């Protein structure tokens, strides 16, 4: 007898989740819809491995000096560092660079798969999650960025999310870079602090203004007591950044309505975009109208605005928002996020705002690292699990149309009888009916319990008496469960023999089809 004290404890590592049939089917249904939109826009599927050389991820690792910090890394037989991919963009950039000469330019592709983060797990933070990306490589103008924003909007609506319940928010990293230059954080020597500022701002929707203020300053201690070192900005510099990010610091209006002299507080204007000069910037005598990087970013945003408006996408679907940053270092221009605005019940029934379910931007330097020449690129990524959860809770991913298999019970275990049962299963499958032969060792009662747990619609029974007559018993398990709830005692149950018929073995498939059709009709009526 085995020693129970030595048995292995079954446990799931922190930050990981097991997935059941409903979640898997919901994800597949959602991804099929997303894929159809990507294909409609002319993008082609491609896939890269889960593992890349660590130096291919390069300077965009969370910590270059510690290859296992932020990502999962290991060394191979040649002492080369390898890492599990932390997103789908860096492997795609390596692939494009390696196959640059044979790929059409622009190169339009999409891919989906698991990515991995070696970070502290927490609510909504996992070590493994799925992304679904689309990218265009080889287009320098912002027309590709405008197309990405429009495609994100079309994905939301294809998934059944109505207008007013989502928005695609767009900003430009050049705009914020101009602000950071204006407060003294320009130049390569400040690259690390700029990245800290960007990552702090990227947490605005999670931590709020005061949480971001702490991260922009000395640092912040989270609920568990862990301390995150801040960017070290002074109080005045923090005020500049936070005021610039205020929701009313940017607005889109029709170009014909721009009247520069009506409001002197609007210090920066470009086409249809009005950019308010925050009071703190005026107070500190910082004039963004003289900052070339800032003005380039505003100009690109206005081009995007004109392009999406021309295609019929209004500000109710796509709008400029200065708080959109994106935390990764490699973004170089326009950045965008898809945000759900609807109040949605979470798994605990609480009404919440899901916020961002995807995003991306322009990363003109990522492929260029391998090529030594400019290679412009832009793309976005959908957080599959997060979006799937939101859609399920909105009732947009109903998987109840998946019917559990019909179960053929094995009343006798000899080879000849098992062959007859297998023949029944084969006939049902040939007719397109999901079915299985019970392969356990239990008796009839336990087999019916198994069918109930599987959610099976029908059970097939043939014992010795039925076999001698060339018949089978067919139990409608759905109707049987309903009728049993209405029957008062065992005598009445025995008299009713609910939802069970006996037919000739040759009529098995036809009768099962009839029962499944009746069940489908009842589901359609909402019974």
N, C-alpha and C positions, 0 to 999 in steps of 0.2 A: 504494500500500500504506500502511495506517495506521501512524503512528509510535507504537510501543509505549511509548515513554518518556512520551507525553502521555495515556495511557489513565487513566481514572478508577479509583481504588482502591475496591473494594467493601468497606465496613466498616459494622458495626452500632454505633450509639452506645452508650456505656457505660450500664448500668442499664436496658437494654431487651432484650427477647428476641423471637426469631421463634417462631411456633407452627406445628407440623405437624398433619397430619390426625388423628393419634391423640389429641393433647392437645385439639384442638378438639372432637372427638367425645366425649371423656371429660368435658370441661366441660359440654357440652350435655346429656349424660346426667345428670350430677350436678345441674345447675340445673333440669332438668325435675322431678326428685324434690323439690328444695327448693321449687319453685314449687307443687307439688301440696299440700305442707303449708301454705304460706302461704294458698293458696286455701281449704283445709279450714277454716282459722281465720277466713275471711271477709274477707281482705285483697284489694284490687283493684290491678291493675297500673297504673303511670303512669311517665312518663319525662320528664326534663329535659335541656336541651342540655349539651354538654361545656364550654361557655364561659359565664361569668357576669360581670357587672360586678364589678370587684374590691371595691368598697365593699359589695356584697351579701355577700361573704365576711367583710368587716368586721374587727372587732377580733380575730377568731379566726385571722387570718393569722399566720404565724410572726413576721413583722416588719412592722408597719404602715408604718413610714417607708421601707421598701424593698419596693415591691409585687412585685418579682421574687425576693424572698428566701423560699425554701420553696415557692413556687408559680411556675408559668410564666405570666408576664404580658406584655402588650403594649398599645399605644395604638391606637385606631381613628382614622378621619379627623377625628373631633370632639375628639380628644385625651382621650377617655374611656379609663380603664384597664380592660382586660378580663383575665380570668385563666382558665386551664384549671382545672376544678374539682379540689380536692384530696380531696374526699369526696363522697358523695351526699346528705348530710344538709343542708348549707347551701343547695344549690340547691332541695331539697325545701321547706325553710322559706320561701324566697323565693316559690316557687310557691303554697304554701298561703296566705301573706299576700296575694299578688296576687289570688287567687281565693277569698278567705275567705268571701264572702257566698253563693256558689253551691255550696260544698262541704258535704256532710253532716258534722255534728259529733256524736261523734268521727269523724275522717277516718282511715280505715285503708287504707294503701297499701303497695305494694312496688315496687322498681325494681332494675335491675342495670345495670352499665356500667363503663367505664374511668374511673379517677381518676389524677391526676398529682401527683408530688412533685418539686420542684426541690431535691433533697438529694444528698449525696454517695453514690454507689452503693456497695454492698458485698455480701457474702454474705447472701442473703435480703432485701436492700433494693433495690427497683426504682423507677425513675422513672415507670413506668406499670404499673398492676395493676388487676384487676377486683374489684368488690365487689357483693354482693347484699344489699339492705337491706329491712327491714320497719319501719314506723313507725305509731304511733297518736298523732294530734294532737287535743287537746280533752278529755282525761281527766285530772283532777287527782289522783285517788287512786292508790295503789300497786297496785290490782288490774290496771291495764294493765302495770305492770312485772312482776308475777307471771306474767301471761299471756305476756309476751315470754320469760321464762325457761323456761316450760313449752314454748313453741313451739320454742325452741332445742334443748331436750332431745328433742322429737319429731323435729326435723330430723335430729339425730345418729342416732337409731334407724332412721328411714326410709332413711338412707344405708347401713344395715347395720352400724353401729358398736354393738356390744353393751354392755350395762350393765357397768360396771367398767372400760371402756376410754375413758370420757369422763365429764366432770362439768361442770355449769354452776355457776360460782362467783359469788356475789353479795356486794356490799358497798354502802355508802352514802357518797357524798362528804361528807354532813353529819357523819358520824362522824369522818372524818379532818380535816375543817375544824374540828371541835371540838377535836381534839388540837392542831392548829396554832394555834388561838386560845389554847389553854392554855399554849403555849410562847412567846407573844408575837407571833404572825404574823397576828393578826386585822386587820380594817380594810382600806379601799381602798388605803391607802398601801403595803400589803404584798402586793398582788395579784400583782405580778410575781414575787416570791420564792415565794409559795405555788405558782404555776404551775411554777416551776423544781423545787420539791420534788415536786410531783405527777408531773412528767415523769421525774424521777430514780427515784421509786418504781416507775413503770410499766415500768422496765427491769430490775426485780428478777430476772425469770426469765432474762434474757439475760446480765446482768453479775454476778449474785450479790450477796450482802450487802456484800462489801468494795468492789465496783464502785459500788454505790449509795451507800455511805458516802462515797466520794470525791466523787460528784456532789452529795451533800448538803452537803459541805464546800467546800474551795477549788476543786475541779474534778478532771478526769480526762483523762489522755492515752491515746488508743487505740493499737492495734497499729501503725498507720501513722505515729504521732507527732503526729496532730492533737489539739489540746487543747480540751476543752469546759469552759467556766467553770461552777463549781458554784453552789449556792444560798447559800453562805456561812454555814451554820449552825454554831454552836459545838459542841464535842464532846459536852456534856451534852444539848443539843437533838437532836443526831443519835442519841444513845443512846435518847432518849425515842421518837423516830419509829420506829427500827428495832426496838425491843423491842415496841412496839405492833403491828408488822407480823408478829411471830413467829407461826408456824402455830398454836400452841396458845393464842393470845390470844383466840380466839372459838370457841364450840362450840354446836351445836344439840342440845338434849335435849328429850324430851317435857315439856310444862308440868307434868304431875303429878309429875315427878321433881325439880322445883326445891326445894331445901332451903337457903335463904339462910344459915342459921346454921352449916351444916356446914363451910364453907370461907371464912374471913374474907378470903382473898386475892381472892375473887370480889367486887370492890367494886361492880360495876355489873350489875344484872340487869333484865331486862324480859321477862315472859312466859317463853317457852321458850328465850330466848337468854341465855347467860351470857357476860359480857364481863370477862375478867381484868384487874384493875388492874395494869399493869406496875410492877415494883418501883421503877424509876427515877422514875415519876410519883409514887409514894408518897414516895420520898426527897426529891423536889423540892416536896412538899406541894401537888401539883396534883391536885385532886379532880374527875374528870370527871362524877361524879354531880351536880354543880352546874352543869354546862355545858349550857345549853338546846339548843344546836345538836346536840351529841353525843347527848343523850337523844332528840331528835326523830328522828335517824337510826336509833338503835337501835330505837325504837318502830316505825318504818316497816319495818325489817328483820323484826321479829317479825310484823307484819301479813302480809308476803310469805310468811314461813314457814308461818303458819296457812293461807293461801290455797293454797299448793302442796301442803301436806299434805292438805288437804281434797279436793283433786283427785287424790290418790293418787301424788304425786311425792315419794318419800322422799329422805333426805339422800345416798343413793347416786347420785342423779341431780342434785339441786340442793342446794347447801350454802352457808352463810355463810362468807366468807373475807375477813379484814381487809386482805389484801395486794392485793386487786383495787382499782385506782385509775382506770385509763384516762387517757391523757395529754392529751386535749383539754380546753381550758378551759371549754367550754360546758356540761359536765355539772353538774347541780345537785342530784341526789338519788341514787337507787339506780343502781348500775353493775354490769354483769355480763360474764362471759367464758365462752366455750365452750372447754374445754381437753381435748385428747386425752391420755389417760393411758397408752395402749398403747405399748409399745416397738416402733418401726416401722423397717424398713430404709430408709435414704435412697438417693439415686441412686447413691452409691458403695458401697452394701451395708453401711454402718455402721449399727448399731442406735442409734437416737436417740429422744428424747422430743420430739414435735412441739410440744407446748405449746398455746398459744392459737391457735384457727383462726377466731375471731370474737368480737365483743363489742359493747357499747353501753351505753345508760343513759338517764336522764331529763335533758332539756335544756329546762327551762321558760322560759328566756330567749331562745331562738333565734328563734322566730317573733315573739315579743313585740317584738323590735327594730324590726320593720316596722309593728307595729300600735299600739304605745303603750299596750297593755293586756295583762294576763296571758293567755298562751296555753300551757297545759301540754302537754308532748309527751314521748314516750319511743320508743325504737327500738333496733334492733341491726343490725350489719353483719357479713356473712360474708366472710372473705378467700378468694375463689374459687380462686386459683392454689394457695395454701398448702393448703387443704382438699383440692383435687383431687390434689395430689402425695401427700398422706397416704393418700387412698383408693386411688389406683393402687398404691401400695406395699403396701397391705393386701390387694390383690386384689379390691377392692370396685367397681372401675370397669373391668371387662373390656369392651373394644370389639372383640373378635375376631369377634363376630357380624356385623360389617359386611363384606360380601363385595365384593372388588374386581371391577371390570367385566370381562365377557367381551370379548375383543378380536377383531374381524373384520379379518383381514389384508388388505391391498390388494396383490394380486399383479400386477395390471395397473393402469396409471394413466390410461387413456383415460376419457373422460367416461361412455361407456356402461357400462364395467366398474365405475367408481366408483358409478354409479347403482344397479347390482345390489347392491354391497356395502352401500350406504346403505339399500336396501330390507330387507336381512337385519337390519341394526341396528334399523330401525324395527319390524320384526316382533318382535324380542326385547324391545324396550322396551315395546311394546304388551302383552306378556305379563308385564310387571313385572320383567324381568331387566335389571340394570344392564349396559350394553354401550356400546362405542364402536368406531368405525371408525378404523383407524390412519391418521393424517393426516400422518405424516412422509414423507421421501423415500427411506428405506432399503429394502434388499432383505429377503428372507424371513428370513434368519438373524438380522439385526439386529431385525426386527420381533418374532420370538419372544423375543429377549433383552429387548426392551422389555416384552413381556407378563409375563415372569418378574419383572422389576424392579417392575412394578405389582402383583405378587402375584395376577395374574389366574388364575381357576380353569380357564378354557377359552379356547382359541384356535380360530377358524373360518378355514378355508383353502379357497379356490376359485380354481384356476388355469384355464388354457384347457381342459385335458382334462376336468376336473370340470364346467366350465360346459357343455361339449358334451354331457355325459351327464345334465345336470340334477342334479348331485350336489354335496355339500360334504364336506370332511374336518373332523372335530371332534377336537381334541386335549384330553384331560383332563390339564391341566398338573400338577395335584396328584399324581395317580396316576403320571403319567409321571416326575416327579421321584423318587418313591419307588422305582419299578421300576428306574430307571436306576442308582440307588445299589446295586442288587443284581445288576446285569448285569456280567459280567467283561470282555467285549471287544466290539469293534465288530460282529463277525460275529453274535454272539448278539443284539446290539441290533437289527441289521437283520432278523434272523429273527423277533424278538419283536414289532417295531413297537408298543411299549408304549402302552397307553391311547389308541389312536387308532382311530376308526371312520369309515367312509364311509356316508353316508345320502343319501336323496333330499332335494333342497332343500326340498320341502314338509314333510319331517319334522324340519327343523332345530330348531324351537322345542321340540318334544316331547322330542327326544334331549338337548338342553341341559338341560332341566328334570330329566330322569332322572339325568344326571351330577351336577348340583348337589345333588339330593336324596341321592344316594349319598355325596357329600362331606360333607354335613351330618350324615348318620348316623354316618360315621366320626369326625367331630369330637365328636359326642355320646358316642361310646364311648371318647373320649380317645386315638384313634390319631394 
